[in-house]
Amino acid sequence: MIHDVAKKLNSVLTAEDLALLEKAFVRMCELRGVSPASPSAQESAKVLIHLYQSGIRSRYQLVAMLTGQKFP
């Protein structure tokens, strides 16, 4: 799923970047109780990629930012 969104955004991401983003995306969907294919999850995937590209590299921090959880 995250791969498809990255392609639509014309993002230049490495395999390692995509792996980290995929893990964060799956965890975010689990915590929110949404299907990864849902429109809200797709919008969150876009935000996730933009946050990553803006310099946030911790998958835990990314998940926290998208779910409202505390980040240590």
MMTF fields as JSON, N, C-alpha, C and O atoms, coordinates in Angstrom:
{
  "mmtfVersion": "1.0.0",
  "mmtfProducer": "UNKNOWN",
  "numBonds": 287,
  "numAtoms": 288,
  "numGroups": 72,
  "numChains": 1,
  "numModels": 1,
  "chainsPerModel": [1],
  "groupsPerChain": [72],
  "chainIdList": ["A"],
  "bondAtomList": [4, 2, 8, 6, 12, 10, 16, 14, 20, 18, 24, 22, 28, 26, 32, 30, 36, 34, 40, 38, 44, 42, 48, 46, 52, 50, 56, 54, 60, 58, 64, 62, 68, 66, 72, 70, 76, 74, 80, 78, 84, 82, 88, 86, 92, 90, 96, 94, 100, 98, 104, 102, 108, 106, 112, 110, 116, 114, 120, 118, 124, 122, 128, 126, 132, 130, 136, 134, 140, 138, 144, 142, 148, 146, 152, 150, 156, 154, 160, 158, 164, 162, 168, 166, 172, 170, 176, 174, 180, 178, 184, 182, 188, 186, 192, 190, 196, 194, 200, 198, 204, 202, 208, 206, 212, 210, 216, 214, 220, 218, 224, 222, 228, 226, 232, 230, 236, 234, 240, 238, 244, 242, 248, 246, 252, 250, 256, 254, 260, 258, 264, 262, 268, 266, 272, 270, 276, 274, 280, 278, 284, 282],
  "bondOrderList": [1, 1, 1, 1, 1, 1, 1, 1, 1, 1, 1, 1, 1, 1, 1, 1, 1, 1, 1, 1, 1, 1, 1, 1, 1, 1, 1, 1, 1, 1, 1, 1, 1, 1, 1, 1, 1, 1, 1, 1, 1, 1, 1, 1, 1, 1, 1, 1, 1, 1, 1, 1, 1, 1, 1, 1, 1, 1, 1, 1, 1, 1, 1, 1, 1, 1, 1, 1, 1, 1, 1],
  "groupList": [{"groupName": "MET", "atomNameList": ["N", "CA", "C", "O"], "elementList": ["N", "C", "C", "O"], "formalChargeList": [0, 0, 0, 0], "bondAtomList": [1, 0, 2, 1, 3, 2], "bondOrderList": [1, 1, 2], "singleLetterCode": "M", "chemCompType": "L-PEPTIDE LINKING"}, {"groupName": "ILE", "atomNameList": ["N", "CA", "C", "O"], "elementList": ["N", "C", "C", "O"], "formalChargeList": [0, 0, 0, 0], "bondAtomList": [1, 0, 2, 1, 3, 2], "bondOrderList": [1, 1, 2], "singleLetterCode": "I", "chemCompType": "L-PEPTIDE LINKING"}, {"groupName": "HIS", "atomNameList": ["N", "CA", "C", "O"], "elementList": ["N", "C", "C", "O"], "formalChargeList": [0, 0, 0, 0], "bondAtomList": [1, 0, 2, 1, 3, 2], "bondOrderList": [1, 1, 2], "singleLetterCode": "H", "chemCompType": "L-PEPTIDE LINKING"}, {"groupName": "ASP", "atomNameList": ["N", "CA", "C", "O"], "elementList": ["N", "C", "C", "O"], "formalChargeList": [0, 0, 0, 0], "bondAtomList": [1, 0, 2, 1, 3, 2], "bondOrderList": [1, 1, 2], "singleLetterCode": "D", "chemCompType": "L-PEPTIDE LINKING"}, {"groupName": "VAL", "atomNameList": ["N", "CA", "C", "O"], "elementList": ["N", "C", "C", "O"], "formalChargeList": [0, 0, 0, 0], "bondAtomList": [1, 0, 2, 1, 3, 2], "bondOrderList": [1, 1, 2], "singleLetterCode": "V", "chemCompType": "L-PEPTIDE LINKING"}, {"groupName": "ALA", "atomNameList": ["N", "CA", "C", "O"], "elementList": ["N", "C", "C", "O"], "formalChargeList": [0, 0, 0, 0], "bondAtomList": [1, 0, 2, 1, 3, 2], "bondOrderList": [1, 1, 2], "singleLetterCode": "A", "chemCompType": "L-PEPTIDE LINKING"}, {"groupName": "LYS", "atomNameList": ["N", "CA", "C", "O"], "elementList": ["N", "C", "C", "O"], "formalChargeList": [0, 0, 0, 0], "bondAtomList": [1, 0, 2, 1, 3, 2], "bondOrderList": [1, 1, 2], "singleLetterCode": "K", "chemCompType": "L-PEPTIDE LINKING"}, {"groupName": "LEU", "atomNameList": ["N", "CA", "C", "O"], "elementList": ["N", "C", "C", "O"], "formalChargeList": [0, 0, 0, 0], "bondAtomList": [1, 0, 2, 1, 3, 2], "bondOrderList": [1, 1, 2], "singleLetterCode": "L", "chemCompType": "L-PEPTIDE LINKING"}, {"groupName": "ASN", "atomNameList": ["N", "CA", "C", "O"], "elementList": ["N", "C", "C", "O"], "formalChargeList": [0, 0, 0, 0], "bondAtomList": [1, 0, 2, 1, 3, 2], "bondOrderList": [1, 1, 2], "singleLetterCode": "N", "chemCompType": "L-PEPTIDE LINKING"}, {"groupName": "SER", "atomNameList": ["N", "CA", "C", "O"], "elementList": ["N", "C", "C", "O"], "formalChargeList": [0, 0, 0, 0], "bondAtomList": [1, 0, 2, 1, 3, 2], "bondOrderList": [1, 1, 2], "singleLetterCode": "S", "chemCompType": "L-PEPTIDE LINKING"}, {"groupName": "THR", "atomNameList": ["N", "CA", "C", "O"], "elementList": ["N", "C", "C", "O"], "formalChargeList": [0, 0, 0, 0], "bondAtomList": [1, 0, 2, 1, 3, 2], "bondOrderList": [1, 1, 2], "singleLetterCode": "T", "chemCompType": "L-PEPTIDE LINKING"}, {"groupName": "GLU", "atomNameList": ["N", "CA", "C", "O"], "elementList": ["N", "C", "C", "O"], "formalChargeList": [0, 0, 0, 0], "bondAtomList": [1, 0, 2, 1, 3, 2], "bondOrderList": [1, 1, 2], "singleLetterCode": "E", "chemCompType": "L-PEPTIDE LINKING"}, {"groupName": "PHE", "atomNameList": ["N", "CA", "C", "O"], "elementList": ["N", "C", "C", "O"], "formalChargeList": [0, 0, 0, 0], "bondAtomList": [1, 0, 2, 1, 3, 2], "bondOrderList": [1, 1, 2], "singleLetterCode": "F", "chemCompType": "L-PEPTIDE LINKING"}, {"groupName": "ARG", "atomNameList": ["N", "CA", "C", "O"], "elementList": ["N", "C", "C", "O"], "formalChargeList": [0, 0, 0, 0], "bondAtomList": [1, 0, 2, 1, 3, 2], "bondOrderList": [1, 1, 2], "singleLetterCode": "R", "chemCompType": "L-PEPTIDE LINKING"}, {"groupName": "CYS", "atomNameList": ["N", "CA", "C", "O"], "elementList": ["N", "C", "C", "O"], "formalChargeList": [0, 0, 0, 0], "bondAtomList": [1, 0, 2, 1, 3, 2], "bondOrderList": [1, 1, 2], "singleLetterCode": "C", "chemCompType": "L-PEPTIDE LINKING"}, {"groupName": "GLY", "atomNameList": ["N", "CA", "C", "O"], "elementList": ["N", "C", "C", "O"], "formalChargeList": [0, 0, 0, 0], "bondAtomList": [1, 0, 2, 1, 3, 2], "bondOrderList": [1, 1, 2], "singleLetterCode": "G", "chemCompType": "PEPTIDE LINKING"}, {"groupName": "PRO", "atomNameList": ["N", "CA", "C", "O"], "elementList": ["N", "C", "C", "O"], "formalChargeList": [0, 0, 0, 0], "bondAtomList": [1, 0, 2, 1, 3, 2], "bondOrderList": [1, 1, 2], "singleLetterCode": "P", "chemCompType": "L-PEPTIDE LINKING"}, {"groupName": "GLN", "atomNameList": ["N", "CA", "C", "O"], "elementList": ["N", "C", "C", "O"], "formalChargeList": [0, 0, 0, 0], "bondAtomList": [1, 0, 2, 1, 3, 2], "bondOrderList": [1, 1, 2], "singleLetterCode": "Q", "chemCompType": "L-PEPTIDE LINKING"}, {"groupName": "TYR", "atomNameList": ["N", "CA", "C", "O"], "elementList": ["N", "C", "C", "O"], "formalChargeList": [0, 0, 0, 0], "bondAtomList": [1, 0, 2, 1, 3, 2], "bondOrderList": [1, 1, 2], "singleLetterCode": "Y", "chemCompType": "L-PEPTIDE LINKING"}],
  "groupTypeList": [0, 1, 2, 3, 4, 5, 6, 6, 7, 8, 9, 4, 7, 10, 5, 11, 3, 7, 5, 7, 7, 11, 6, 5, 12, 4, 13, 0, 14, 11, 7, 13, 15, 4, 9, 16, 5, 9, 16, 9, 5, 17, 11, 9, 5, 6, 4, 7, 1, 2, 7, 18, 17, 9, 15, 1, 13, 9, 13, 18, 17, 7, 4, 5, 0, 7, 10, 15, 17, 6, 12, 16],
  "groupIdList": [1, 2, 3, 4, 5, 6, 7, 8, 9, 10, 11, 12, 13, 14, 15, 16, 17, 18, 19, 20, 21, 22, 23, 24, 25, 26, 27, 28, 29, 30, 31, 32, 33, 34, 35, 36, 37, 38, 39, 40, 41, 42, 43, 44, 45, 46, 47, 48, 49, 50, 51, 52, 53, 54, 55, 56, 57, 58, 59, 60, 61, 62, 63, 64, 65, 66, 67, 68, 69, 70, 71, 72],
  "secStructList": [7, 2, 2, 2, 2, 2, 2, 2, 6, 6, 7, 7, 7, 7, 2, 2, 2, 2, 2, 2, 2, 2, 2, 2, 2, 2, 2, 2, 2, 2, 2, 2, 6, 7, 7, 6, 6, 1, 2, 2, 2, 2, 2, 2, 2, 2, 2, 2, 2, 2, 2, 2, 2, 6, 6, 7, 7, 7, 2, 2, 2, 2, 2, 2, 2, 2, 2, 6, 7, 7, 7, 7],
  "xCoordList": [0.814, 0.0, 0.858, 0.64, 1.809, 2.647, 3.44, 3.74, 3.776, 4.517, 3.677, 4.189, 2.4, 1.504, 1.368, 1.397, 1.22, 1.082, 2.371, 2.329, 3.508, 4.796, 4.948, 5.459, 4.515, 4.596, 3.725, 4.142, 2.524, 1.622, 2.189, 1.937, 2.948, 3.56, 4.898, 5.544, 5.311, 6.617, 7.758, 8.708, 7.654, 8.668, 9.866, 9.72, 11.042, 12.263, 12.641, 13.203, 12.32, 12.583, 13.328, 13.064, 14.255, 15.008, 14.166, 13.106, 14.64, 13.956, 13.892, 12.897, 14.949, 14.973, 13.948, 13.263, 13.84, 12.841, 11.44, 10.635, 11.163, 9.841, 9.526, 8.383, 10.531, 10.326, 9.948, 9.031, 10.648, 10.338, 8.94, 8.166, 8.617, 7.306, 6.184, 5.108, 6.429, 5.423, 5.121, 3.96, 6.167, 5.969, 5.184, 4.276, 5.542, 4.831, 3.373, 2.47, 3.15, 1.8, 0.936, -0.201, 1.468, 0.719, 0.38, -0.746, 1.335, 1.097, 0.05, -0.816, 0.133, -0.832, -2.241, -3.191, -2.379, -3.686, -4.211, -5.398, -3.316, -3.717, -4.24, -5.293, -3.502, -3.883, -5.167, -5.957, -5.374, -6.592, -7.771, -8.919, -7.487, -8.542, -9.134, -10.338, -8.27, -8.738, -8.076, -6.977, -8.751, -8.2, -7.136, -7.34, -6.008, -4.976, -5.47, -4.882, -6.541, -7.068, -8.113, -8.594, -8.463, -9.499, -9.009, -7.806, -9.929, -9.538, -8.795, -7.853, -9.204, -8.511, -7.082, -6.174, -6.888, -5.538, -4.666, -3.478, -5.24, -4.48, -4.049, -2.925, -4.931, -4.565, -3.466, -2.54, -3.577, -2.545, -1.21, -0.156, -1.244, -0.005, 0.691, 1.916, -0.083, 0.498, 1.163, 2.274, 0.466, 1.014, 2.278, 3.267, 2.246, 3.396, 4.623, 5.721, 4.431, 5.539, 6.05, 7.259, 5.146, 5.565, 6.333, 7.339, 5.858, 6.575, 7.976, 8.947, 8.073, 9.369, 10.294, 11.466, 9.765, 10.583, 10.981, 11.966, 10.219, 10.563, 11.627, 12.086, 12.017, 13.137, 12.835, 13.743, 11.59, 11.251, 11.539, 10.833, 12.563, 13.048, 12.729, 12.978, 12.19, 11.844, 10.459, 9.492, 10.358, 9.039, 8.114, 6.906, 8.655, 7.848, 7.295, 6.147, 8.12, 7.668, 6.615, 5.64, 6.812, 5.831, 4.482, 3.446, 4.494, 3.242, 2.599, 1.389, 3.385, 2.846, 2.192, 1.136, 2.817, 2.285, 0.958, 0.109, 0.783, -0.441, -1.54, -2.678, -1.207, -2.215, -2.494, -3.447, -1.691, -1.885, -1.28, -1.495, -0.523, 0.14, 1.35, 1.891, 1.763, 2.961, 4.188, 4.239, 5.166, 6.446, 7.469, 7.62, 8.167, 9.117, 10.208, 11.064],
  "yCoordList": [-1.189, 0.0, 1.254, 2.142, 1.348, 2.538, 2.728, 3.856, 1.624, 1.694, 2.391, 3.21, 2.068, 2.676, 4.174, 4.961, 4.563, 5.978, 6.721, 7.831, 6.117, 6.749, 6.964, 7.999, 6.007, 6.146, 7.299, 8.077, 7.41, 8.489, 9.856, 10.839, 9.916, 11.175, 11.425, 12.444, 10.502, 10.592, 10.743, 11.491, 10.032, 10.096, 9.228, 8.124, 9.746, 8.976, 8.421, 9.123, 7.148, 6.49, 5.191, 4.492, 4.877, 3.633, 2.473, 2.676, 1.273, 0.08, 0.114, -0.307, 0.613, 0.714, 1.732, 1.499, 2.867, 3.877, 3.279, 3.443, 2.589, 2.003, 0.94, 0.824, 0.165, -0.862, -0.214, -0.678, 0.853, 1.564, 2.168, 2.058, 2.799, 3.419, 2.388, 2.642, 1.238, 0.176, -0.306, -0.507, -0.491, -0.923, 0.123, -0.211, 1.392, 2.465, 2.523, 2.729, 2.341, 2.387, 1.255, 1.482, 0.059, -1.101, -0.9, -1.169, -0.432, -0.21, 0.882, 0.758, 1.939, 3.022, 2.511, 2.862, 1.692, 1.115, 0.223, 0.257, -0.579, -1.452, -0.625, -0.924, 0.404, 1.221, 1.996, 2.205, 2.414, 3.157, 2.24, 2.684, 0.972, 0.022, 0.262, 0.103, 0.647, 0.901, -0.063, -0.561, -0.312, -1.146, -0.348, 0.832, -0.973, -0.273, 0.237, 1.157, -0.354, 0.064, 1.174, 1.676, 1.557, 2.576, 3.953, 4.215, 4.828, 6.188, 6.942, 7.679, 6.769, 7.483, 6.965, 7.739, 5.669, 5.11, 5.609, 5.87, 5.742, 6.251, 7.698, 8.075, 8.497, 9.878, 9.903, 10.712, 9.019, 8.936, 8.488, 8.921, 7.631, 7.197, 8.39, 8.499, 9.279, 10.483, 11.351, 11.848, 11.522, 12.323, 11.665, 12.344, 10.364, 9.604, 9.846, 10.085, 9.784, 10.001, 11.438, 11.67, 12.385, 13.79, 14.042, 14.75, 13.464, 13.616, 13.018, 13.611, 11.848, 11.187, 12.057, 12.234, 12.593, 13.429, 14.746, 15.37, 15.167, 16.406, 16.18, 17.126, 14.905, 14.628, 13.758, 13.447, 13.357, 12.486, 11.055, 10.498, 10.463, 9.153, 8.011, 6.851, 8.313, 7.273, 6.743, 7.504, 5.449, 4.874, 5.023, 5.177, 4.98, 5.129, 6.552, 6.756, 7.513, 8.9, 9.149, 9.864, 8.569, 8.7, 8.136, 8.769, 6.948, 6.323, 7.199, 7.426, 7.687, 8.538, 9.791, 10.217, 10.37, 11.596, 11.352, 12.242, 10.176, 9.878, 9.248, 9.12, 8.857, 8.21, 8.985, 8.67, 9.986, 10.737, 10.083, 10.536, 9.018, 8.357, 9.158, 9.961, 8.923, 9.575, 8.927, 7.715, 9.756, 9.268, 9.514, 10.639, 8.454, 8.631, 9.641, 9.879],
  "zCoordList": [0.0, 0.0, 0.0, -0.824, 0.885, 0.973, -0.32, -0.709, -0.981, -2.247, -3.312, -4.075, -3.363, -4.352, -4.123, -5.069, -2.864, -2.537, -2.87, -3.399, -2.565, -2.872, -4.376, -4.804, -5.171, -6.627, -7.11, -7.967, -6.567, -6.96, -6.605, -7.302, -5.531, -5.099, -5.782, -5.538, -6.633, -7.306, -6.305, -6.538, -5.197, -4.158, -4.516, -5.04, -4.225, -4.416, -3.05, -2.209, -2.849, -1.577, -1.832, -2.811, -0.947, -1.073, -0.56, 0.033, -0.791, -0.279, 1.243, 1.833, 1.881, 3.339, 3.826, 4.822, 3.123, 3.468, 3.396, 4.312, 2.301, 2.105, 3.149, 3.59, 3.545, 4.57, 5.903, 6.58, 6.279, 7.515, 7.441, 8.392, 6.332, 6.163, 6.168, 6.709, 5.574, 5.558, 6.974, 7.33, 7.783, 9.171, 9.955, 10.716, 9.764, 10.453, 9.995, 10.806, 8.707, 8.15, 8.7, 9.113, 8.705, 9.217, 10.688, 11.107, 11.466, 12.896, 13.11, 13.976, 12.329, 12.426, 12.126, 12.826, 11.1, 10.751, 11.874, 12.197, 12.468, 13.582, 14.757, 15.32, 15.114, 16.262, 16.013, 16.933, 14.801, 14.464, 14.149, 14.123, 13.913, 13.577, 12.197, 11.989, 11.248, 9.888, 8.909, 9.152, 7.822, 6.762, 6.014, 5.731, 5.689, 4.922, 3.563, 2.995, 3.047, 1.744, 1.858, 0.842, 3.075, 3.262, 2.815, 2.826, 2.423, 2.021, 3.12, 2.83, 4.379, 5.454, 5.636, 5.938, 5.452, 5.548, 4.395, 4.587, 3.216, 2.072, 2.312, 1.982, 2.878, 3.209, 4.265, 4.192, 5.236, 6.282, 5.701, 6.166, 4.695, 4.037, 3.39, 3.441, 2.786, 2.183, 3.245, 3.056, 4.364, 5.455, 5.992, 6.269, 6.136, 6.618, 5.739, 6.244, 4.441, 3.502, 3.603, 3.608, 3.681, 3.792, 5.093, 5.095, 6.188, 7.455, 7.353, 7.824, 6.739, 6.567, 5.724, 6.055, 4.645, 3.765, 4.428, 4.032, 5.434, 6.133, 7.204, 7.844, 7.396, 8.291, 9.493, 10.264, 9.678, 10.81, 10.389, 9.548, 10.965, 10.537, 11.492, 11.165, 12.651, 13.619, 13.313, 13.281, 13.09, 12.798, 13.993, 13.819, 15.2, 16.403, 16.515, 16.907, 16.169, 16.198, 15.109, 15.338, 13.949, 12.872, 13.295, 13.089, 13.885, 14.347, 15.411, 15.38, 16.339, 17.408, 16.831, 17.297, 15.829, 15.244, 14.525, 14.47, 13.988, 13.244, 14.094, 13.643, 15.315, 16.16, 17.433, 18.146, 17.732, 18.96, 20.185, 21.309, 19.969, 21.101, 21.531, 20.77, 22.768, 23.272, 22.662, 22.456, 22.382, 21.883, 22.993, 23.47, 23.399, 24.515, 24.233, 25.085]
}
